[in-house]
Amino acid sequence: MEKPYKIGSSPDETYVYARAFRTPYTAELALTVARELVPIGVELGVLGCLIDIRGTASVSSVIDKYEFAYEKATVAGLPHHWRYAFLIDHGDDSPDFIGTVMRNAGFMLKIFDDERQAIDWLKEAQST
């Protein structure tokens, strides 16, 4: 069965990504994606992760998003020293709450509607 998204690393291997989601972005899906991306990123030595949810939306409940930030992200092994860029459709506010709770939980997460800006921000981590 084909996955409802694609994962990989940037051509220059400075960040890992998940994109082309064919289902709404849920906390359960985020956990699955994280469990796949973290080992790839650790192996490559990246400091960033791009989650491109353009074309879909973050549909988890507030409680699910809170639990992800404070519990499931740790279970999935999300590194606190990585940068996490969420790429969204212009005007999509569905990931705003997860952005807030992830930052409050100590993760460096920013939300972008411009792919170039998101990638530039992720690559800044490699040059510091």
C-alpha positions as CSV (number, residue, x, y, z in Angstrom):
1,M,0.0,0.0,0.0
2,E,1.3,3.4,-1.0
3,K,1.9,6.0,1.7
4,P,-0.3,9.0,1.8
5,Y,2.7,11.3,1.7
6,K,6.3,11.4,0.4
7,I,9.4,11.7,2.6
8,G,13.0,12.4,1.7
9,S,15.9,14.8,2.1
10,S,16.9,17.9,0.3
11,P,19.3,17.5,-2.6
12,D,22.1,19.0,-0.5
13,E,21.0,16.9,2.5
14,T,20.6,19.9,4.8
15,Y,17.0,19.0,5.8
16,V,14.5,16.2,5.7
17,Y,11.0,16.7,4.5
18,A,7.5,15.2,4.2
19,R,5.2,16.5,1.5
20,A,2.5,15.6,-1.0
21,F,0.0,14.6,1.7
22,R,-3.1,13.0,0.2
23,T,-5.0,13.0,3.6
24,P,-5.6,15.6,6.2
25,Y,-2.7,16.1,8.6
26,T,-3.5,14.5,12.0
27,A,-1.6,14.0,15.2
28,E,-1.4,10.3,14.4
29,L,0.0,11.0,10.9
30,A,2.5,13.5,12.4
31,L,3.7,10.8,14.7
32,T,4.1,8.3,11.9
33,V,6.0,10.9,9.8
34,A,8.2,11.8,12.7
35,R,9.2,8.2,13.3
36,E,10.2,7.9,9.7
37,L,12.0,11.2,9.3
38,V,14.0,11.4,12.5
39,P,16.3,8.4,11.7
40,I,16.9,9.7,8.2
41,G,17.8,13.1,9.6
42,V,20.0,11.8,12.3
43,E,21.9,9.6,9.8
44,L,22.4,12.6,7.5
45,G,23.3,15.0,10.4
46,V,20.6,17.5,9.4
47,L,19.4,20.3,11.6
48,G,16.0,20.9,10.0
49,C,12.7,19.4,8.9
50,L,10.2,20.7,6.4
51,I,6.5,19.6,6.7
52,D,4.7,20.7,3.6
53,I,0.9,20.5,4.2
54,R,-0.1,22.6,1.2
55,G,-3.2,21.2,-0.3
56,T,-4.4,19.7,3.0
57,A,-5.0,21.0,6.5
58,S,-4.0,20.2,10.1
59,V,-7.3,18.7,11.4
60,S,-6.3,17.3,14.9
61,S,-8.2,18.5,17.9
62,V,-6.6,21.0,20.3
63,I,-6.0,18.2,22.8
64,D,-4.3,16.0,20.2
65,K,-2.0,18.9,19.2
66,Y,-1.2,19.6,22.8
67,E,-0.4,15.9,23.5
68,F,1.7,15.7,20.4
69,A,3.9,18.7,21.5
70,Y,4.3,17.7,25.1
71,E,4.3,13.9,24.9
72,K,4.3,12.3,21.5
73,A,7.1,14.4,20.0
74,T,9.4,13.0,22.7
75,V,8.2,9.5,22.1
76,A,9.0,10.0,18.4
77,G,12.4,11.3,19.2
78,L,12.0,14.7,17.7
79,P,15.3,16.5,18.3
80,H,14.9,19.8,20.1
81,H,17.9,21.3,18.3
82,W,16.3,20.9,14.9
83,R,14.3,23.6,13.1
84,Y,10.8,22.6,12.0
85,A,9.3,24.6,9.1
86,F,5.6,24.0,8.4
87,L,4.7,25.0,4.8
88,I,1.0,25.9,4.4
89,D,-1.3,27.3,1.8
90,H,-1.7,31.1,2.1
91,G,-4.4,31.9,4.6
92,D,-4.4,28.5,6.3
93,D,-4.5,29.0,10.0
94,S,-5.1,25.3,10.9
95,P,-1.5,24.7,12.2
96,D,-1.4,27.9,14.4
97,F,-2.1,26.1,17.6
98,I,0.4,23.3,17.0
99,G,3.0,26.0,16.2
100,T,2.3,27.7,19.6
101,V,2.4,24.5,21.7
102,M,5.5,23.2,19.9
103,R,7.4,26.4,20.6
104,N,6.2,26.4,24.2
105,A,7.4,22.8,24.5
106,G,10.9,23.9,23.4
107,F,10.9,23.2,19.7
108,M,12.0,25.7,17.0
109,L,9.0,25.7,14.7
110,K,7.9,28.4,12.3
111,I,5.0,28.5,9.9
112,F,5.6,29.7,6.3
113,D,3.4,30.1,3.2
114,D,6.5,30.7,1.0
115,E,8.7,27.6,0.3
116,R,11.9,29.6,-0.4
117,Q,11.6,31.4,2.9
118,A,11.0,28.1,4.7
119,I,14.0,26.5,3.1
120,D,16.3,29.5,3.7
121,W,15.3,29.5,7.4
122,L,16.1,25.7,7.7
123,K,19.4,26.2,6.0
124,E,20.4,29.0,8.4
125,A,20.7,26.3,11.0
126,Q,23.4,24.5,9.0
127,S,25.6,27.7,8.8
128,T,25.6,28.5,12.5
